[in-house]
Amino acid sequence: MKKATRAAQPAVSPTRDVATEERILGAARRVFVRRGTAGARMREIAEEAGVNQALLHYYFRSKDYLAEAVFQQAARRLFPPVIALLGSDASLEEKVERVVEHELRVLLENPFLPGYVLAELNQNADRARQLVEALMGTRVEGFAPQVFAKLEAQIEERVSAGTMRPMTADQFVMNLVSLCVFPFAARPMFCVLLQLDAEGFAAMIERRKQSLVPFFLAALKP
């Protein structure tokens, strides 16, 4: 049976305090980073935020509501800017540089995002469209064709000039995004294999910012 679609968060009461809500969201984000979304507990989030559990449940009725609110807050900083960059008039080189810098910076601040998305999609495949359209504020059909058409035209121009190997726009996007996201999706494995703590993982990602752009651009050459 499909999981029922839930609202992004409970209805807002006139007495809700914005500062308290933001403090709870910040605490939840820190706990999700430490424990993962599945391992986080409402009691720990309440303690981290300095509120009692009753108040936590008043603002966010369940961990599912809280997790989605944290996800959407973080994901709005990640997905819409990346979509805007990919569909812009910037050169392919500039798009690669700016997407890599933006994605790695935002994901380093919110490393639970890829795991949350994968968990959501494993429970309900329909969540993909719901999440993307909630973040973009419009239907996928309203922005995706224009973004890919722009990329396709830029790629075809480079291929015709002999400066880029043939590649479709969807492969360009999947390759670029995957190279950014995978280290975070597999963060626990990398931390064990490379014996990294949180600081060591962050340092590795900073090094990746410097190496990933030339690696990707070199792979585009014929």
Secondary structure, 3 states (H helix, E strand, C coil): CCCCCCCCCCCCCCCCCHHHHHHHHHHHHHHHHHHHHHHCCHHHHHHHHCCCHHHHHHHCCCHHHHHHHHHHHHHHHHHHHHHHHHCCCCCHHHHHHHHHHHHHHHHHHCCCHHHHHHHHHHHCCCHHHHHHHHHHCCCHHHCHHHHHHHHHHHHHHHHHCCCCCCCCHHHHHHHHHHHHHHHHHCHHHHHHHCCCCHHHHHHHHHHHHHHHHHHHHHHHCC
